[in-house]
Amino acid sequence: MSSAGPKRSERVAVRLRMELMEMLLRGDIRDPAVGGVFVTSVGLSDDLRHARVYVRTSSESDPAQRKVVLRGLQRAAGFIRRELSPRLKLKYLPELRFYWDEGVDQASRVEELLSDLRAAGELSE
């Protein structure tokens, strides 16, 4: 029997992303390292035990700054889980792992390469 909607893990991932964004926007996480951070996506295992949280900052950041942000979020993971527990009402709250979202950087690099090819006359639009 197939279900018409998304899997439970996908629904919980969307809710988890919304709750994390709300916490970040309200300033619930007081670590200055996580200022200007937003959650781009959340991947959740089917058993809801592990969450991969992808983040970026609102401004450009170098690799050293990215490490500082990810460390700050990982330090706050226990606090975040405690805050999310009553909101999500799950039997088990997933373990949170934070990762830098490279998607925007990769897309920018592809656009830059395509632009270079167009300028060299090797690629037509």
Secondary structure as UniProt FT lines:
FT   HELIX           8..26
FT   HELIX           32..34
FT   TURN            35..36
FT   STRAND          37..44
FT   TURN            46..47
FT   STRAND          50..57
FT   HELIX           63..75
FT   HELIX           77..88
FT   STRAND          95..100
FT   HELIX           103..119
FT   TURN            120..121
//
